[in-house]
């Protein structure tokens, strides 16, 4: 574990504890640890919770230089649902925001690492992704949710890890959490296991060749996030659940605006899913 990174995460966590004006559970006997929740594209309005505190990213040490990104609020929200406290990232920092800027790499790590320093031991990471037409196994369609059961890392950008941090992101995936989702029954939302292939972006992958190549890897979806969070979760021996809403097929023209619209239209169903998961955790 990188000492400098951990020190930055400790500072961020201490700031959040001081500024949130609410008790973050997990330190007292009998308290259950808070659940971490990262809300990706389209998931921002999916869950109705009792909010205790909201802090903008830019006010937290380590995020002073962070810019804006359309569709991402960049807030830490602390609240309660179904008797569990949640620490939520509403919007996240992406590696593709400034590929040559080491500050972006540092913030991508910090945003997740500070959750574990706040006591999170289970984390739900959500995102939007594109579907891949697989030759074997059920292919996910637009409107389905991929329950991530593995990663394809060959095409991914460098992770925000340092020398000696030899971890596999797949080791953080928790089968019990995956089962909660796979056992969920809702006629309006199908949840299927799938491998996740991360690419840097921000350009969308090519439909003619890239999609076919990625599908041959066995992955069911492709996106631009989630892998870094799994890597950091493994460092802290945290349980990881990855969910990705499929917003486009492997053949149609890509549109970020249309992806947001489709995810927004499904927000009620996505919220019901998150409520089910949290209730059963």
C-alpha positions as CSV (number, residue, x, y, z in Angstrom):
1,X,0.0,0.0,0.0
2,X,1.4,3.4,-1.0
3,X,2.0,5.5,2.1
4,X,1.6,8.8,0.4
5,X,-1.7,7.9,-1.1
6,X,-3.0,6.5,2.2
7,X,-2.0,9.7,3.9
8,X,-3.9,11.8,1.4
9,X,-7.0,9.5,1.9
10,X,-6.7,9.9,5.7
11,X,-6.7,13.7,5.3
12,X,-9.8,13.6,3.0
13,X,-11.6,11.2,5.4
14,X,-10.8,13.3,8.4
15,X,-12.1,16.4,6.6
16,X,-15.4,14.7,5.7
17,X,-15.9,13.5,9.3
18,X,-15.3,17.0,10.6
19,X,-17.5,18.8,8.1
20,X,-20.4,16.4,7.7
21,X,-22.0,17.2,11.1
22,X,-23.3,13.7,11.5
23,X,-22.1,10.5,13.1
24,X,-20.4,8.1,10.6
25,X,-21.2,4.6,11.9
26,X,-18.9,1.7,12.4
27,X,-16.6,2.8,15.2
28,X,-19.0,2.0,18.1
29,X,-19.7,-1.6,19.3
30,X,-22.7,-3.0,17.6
31,X,-22.7,-0.6,14.7
32,X,-22.6,-1.9,11.1
33,X,-20.1,-0.3,8.8
34,X,-21.4,2.1,6.2
35,X,-22.0,1.0,2.7
36,X,-20.0,2.7,-0.1
37,X,-22.0,3.6,-3.2
38,X,-20.5,5.2,-6.4
39,X,-23.2,6.5,-8.7
40,X,-22.2,6.5,-12.3
41,X,-23.7,7.9,-15.4
42,X,-27.5,7.7,-15.2
43,X,-27.6,6.3,-11.6
44,X,-27.5,9.7,-9.9
45,X,-31.2,10.0,-9.2
46,X,-31.9,6.4,-8.7
47,X,-32.1,6.2,-4.9
48,X,-34.2,8.2,-2.6
49,X,-32.4,8.3,0.8
50,X,-32.6,10.3,4.0
51,X,-29.7,12.8,3.5
52,X,-27.6,13.7,6.5
53,X,-24.8,15.7,4.8
54,X,-23.6,16.8,1.4
55,X,-20.0,17.9,0.6
56,X,-18.7,19.1,-2.8
57,X,-15.6,17.3,-4.0
58,X,-13.8,20.6,-4.5
59,X,-14.0,21.4,-0.8
60,X,-12.3,18.2,0.2
61,X,-8.4,18.2,0.5
62,X,-6.9,16.6,-2.7
63,X,-9.7,17.8,-5.1
64,X,-9.0,21.5,-5.2
65,X,-7.9,21.4,-8.9
66,X,-10.8,19.2,-10.1
67,X,-12.8,20.6,-13.0
68,X,-16.4,20.0,-14.0
69,X,-17.8,17.1,-16.0
70,X,-21.3,17.1,-17.6
71,X,-23.6,14.7,-15.9
72,X,-21.5,14.3,-12.8
73,X,-22.3,16.3,-9.6
74,X,-19.0,15.6,-7.8
75,X,-20.5,15.4,-4.4
76,X,-20.1,13.2,-1.3
77,X,-23.5,12.4,0.2
78,X,-24.0,10.7,3.6
79,X,-27.4,9.4,4.3
80,X,-29.6,6.5,5.5
81,X,-31.7,3.9,3.8
82,X,-33.3,0.7,5.2
83,X,-31.4,1.0,8.4
84,X,-28.0,1.3,6.8
85,X,-25.8,4.4,6.5
86,X,-24.5,5.1,2.9
87,X,-21.5,7.1,1.9
88,X,-22.2,8.0,-1.7
89,X,-20.1,9.5,-4.5
90,X,-22.6,11.2,-6.7
91,X,-20.4,11.5,-9.8
92,X,-16.8,10.3,-10.0
93,X,-13.4,11.3,-11.5
94,X,-12.5,9.4,-14.7
95,X,-9.0,8.5,-15.9
96,X,-9.9,9.9,-19.3
97,X,-10.5,13.5,-18.1
98,X,-6.9,14.5,-18.6
99,X,-4.8,11.4,-19.6
100,X,-1.5,13.1,-19.2
101,X,-2.3,14.8,-15.8
102,X,-0.9,12.8,-12.8
103,X,-3.4,14.8,-10.6
104,X,-6.3,13.0,-12.3
105,X,-4.7,9.6,-11.5
106,X,-4.2,10.7,-7.9
107,X,-7.9,11.8,-7.6
108,X,-9.3,8.7,-9.2
109,X,-7.5,6.7,-6.5
110,X,-8.3,9.2,-3.7
111,X,-12.1,9.3,-4.3
112,X,-12.4,5.6,-3.6
113,X,-9.6,5.1,-1.1
114,X,-11.1,7.8,1.2
115,X,-14.3,5.7,1.5
116,X,-12.4,2.8,3.0
117,X,-10.7,5.2,5.4
118,X,-14.2,6.3,6.5
119,X,-15.0,2.7,7.4
120,X,-16.6,1.3,4.3
121,X,-16.1,-2.5,4.0
122,X,-18.7,-3.1,1.2
123,X,-18.9,-1.0,-2.0
124,X,-21.4,-0.9,-4.8
125,X,-20.0,0.7,-8.0
126,X,-22.4,1.6,-10.7
127,X,-21.8,2.8,-14.3
128,X,-23.2,2.9,-17.8
129,X,-21.7,0.7,-20.5
130,X,-22.1,-0.5,-24.0
131,X,-23.2,-4.1,-24.8
132,X,-21.1,-6.6,-26.6
133,X,-22.5,-9.4,-28.8
134,X,-20.9,-12.5,-27.3
135,X,-20.6,-15.8,-29.3
136,X,-21.4,-17.8,-26.1
137,X,-23.6,-17.0,-23.2
138,X,-26.5,-14.6,-23.2
139,X,-25.7,-11.2,-24.7
140,X,-26.9,-8.1,-22.7
141,X,-29.4,-5.8,-24.4
142,X,-30.0,-2.1,-24.0
143,X,-31.8,-1.7,-20.7
144,X,-30.2,-4.7,-18.9
145,X,-27.8,-4.5,-16.0
146,X,-24.5,-6.3,-16.1
147,X,-23.5,-7.9,-12.8
148,X,-19.7,-7.8,-13.1
149,X,-18.1,-11.2,-12.5
150,X,-14.7,-10.5,-14.0
151,X,-12.6,-8.0,-15.9
152,X,-10.7,-7.8,-19.2
153,X,-7.7,-5.5,-18.4
154,X,-5.7,-5.9,-21.6
155,X,-7.1,-2.8,-23.2
156,X,-7.4,-0.7,-20.0
157,X,-5.3,2.4,-19.2
158,X,-2.7,2.3,-16.5
159,X,-4.3,1.9,-13.1
160,X,-3.6,4.3,-10.2
161,X,-1.5,1.7,-8.4
162,X,2.1,1.9,-7.3
163,X,5.1,-0.5,-7.0
164,X,4.4,-3.4,-4.9
165,X,0.7,-3.2,-5.1
166,X,0.2,-6.6,-6.7
167,X,-3.5,-7.2,-6.6
168,X,-6.1,-8.7,-8.9
169,X,-9.3,-6.6,-9.2
170,X,-11.3,-9.8,-9.6
171,X,-10.4,-10.9,-6.1
172,X,-12.5,-8.0,-4.8
173,X,-15.7,-9.2,-6.5
174,X,-17.9,-10.8,-3.8
175,X,-20.1,-13.7,-5.0
176,X,-22.6,-13.3,-2.2
177,X,-23.3,-9.7,-3.3
178,X,-23.5,-10.8,-6.9
179,X,-26.1,-13.4,-5.9
180,X,-28.3,-10.8,-4.3
181,X,-28.6,-9.1,-7.7
182,X,-28.8,-12.2,-9.8
183,X,-31.7,-13.5,-7.6
184,X,-33.6,-10.2,-8.1
185,X,-36.7,-10.5,-10.1
186,X,-38.2,-7.6,-12.0
187,X,-39.9,-7.9,-15.3
188,X,-38.7,-4.4,-16.2
189,X,-35.0,-5.0,-15.5
190,X,-32.9,-8.0,-16.3
191,X,-29.7,-8.6,-14.4
192,X,-27.1,-10.9,-16.0
193,X,-23.5,-11.8,-15.1
194,X,-20.9,-10.4,-17.5
195,X,-17.2,-9.6,-17.8
196,X,-16.3,-5.9,-18.0
197,X,-13.8,-4.5,-20.4
198,X,-12.4,-1.1,-19.5
199,X,-11.1,1.3,-22.2
200,X,-9.7,4.7,-21.5
201,X,-11.9,6.9,-23.7
202,X,-13.2,9.5,-23.8
203,X,-13.7,8.5,-27.4
204,X,-16.2,5.7,-27.9
205,X,-14.8,2.4,-29.1
206,X,-15.2,1.8,-32.8
207,X,-18.2,-0.3,-33.8
208,X,-16.7,-1.9,-36.9
209,X,-13.6,-3.5,-35.3
210,X,-13.2,-2.6,-31.6
211,X,-16.5,-4.0,-30.5
212,X,-15.8,-7.3,-32.3
213,X,-12.4,-7.6,-30.8
214,X,-13.6,-6.8,-27.3
215,X,-16.4,-9.3,-27.6
216,X,-13.9,-12.0,-28.5
217,X,-12.3,-11.4,-25.1
218,X,-15.4,-12.8,-23.5
219,X,-16.5,-9.5,-22.0
220,X,-20.2,-8.7,-22.1
221,X,-19.9,-5.0,-21.6
222,X,-17.4,-2.2,-22.2
223,X,-17.0,1.0,-20.3
224,X,-14.6,3.7,-19.0
225,X,-14.6,3.2,-15.3
226,X,-15.2,0.6,-12.5
227,X,-11.8,-1.2,-12.9
228,X,-9.9,1.4,-10.8
229,X,-12.5,1.1,-8.0
230,X,-12.1,-2.7,-7.9
231,X,-8.3,-2.4,-7.8
232,X,-8.5,0.0,-4.8
233,X,-11.2,-2.2,-3.0
234,X,-8.8,-5.1,-3.2
235,X,-6.0,-3.2,-1.5
236,X,-8.4,-2.7,1.5
237,X,-9.9,-6.2,1.4
238,X,-13.3,-4.7,0.8
239,X,-16.3,-6.5,-0.8
240,X,-17.0,-5.2,-4.3
241,X,-20.2,-5.2,-6.3
242,X,-20.1,-3.9,-9.8
243,X,-23.3,-3.0,-11.7
244,X,-23.4,-1.5,-15.2
245,X,-26.5,-0.4,-17.0
246,X,-26.3,-1.1,-20.8
247,X,-27.2,2.1,-22.6
248,X,-26.3,1.2,-26.2
249,X,-25.8,-1.9,-28.4
250,X,-22.6,-2.8,-30.2
251,X,-24.0,-1.7,-33.6
252,X,-25.8,1.6,-33.1
253,X,-24.3,5.1,-33.4
254,X,-23.0,6.2,-30.0
255,X,-24.5,9.3,-28.3
256,X,-23.7,10.4,-24.7
257,X,-26.9,12.4,-24.6
258,X,-28.9,9.3,-25.6
259,X,-27.1,7.2,-23.1
260,X,-28.1,9.6,-20.4
261,X,-31.7,9.7,-21.6
262,X,-32.0,5.9,-21.5
263,X,-30.4,5.6,-18.1
264,X,-32.6,8.4,-16.8
265,X,-35.7,6.7,-18.2
266,X,-34.8,3.6,-16.2
267,X,-34.0,5.4,-13.0
268,X,-37.0,4.1,-11.1
269,X,-36.1,0.5,-12.0
270,X,-32.4,1.1,-11.1
271,X,-33.5,2.6,-7.8
272,X,-35.7,-0.4,-7.0
273,X,-32.7,-2.6,-7.7
274,X,-30.4,-0.6,-5.4
275,X,-33.0,-0.7,-2.6
276,X,-33.3,-4.4,-2.9
277,X,-29.5,-4.8,-2.7
278,X,-29.1,-2.5,0.3
279,X,-32.0,-4.2,2.1
280,X,-30.3,-7.6,1.7
281,X,-26.8,-6.6,2.6
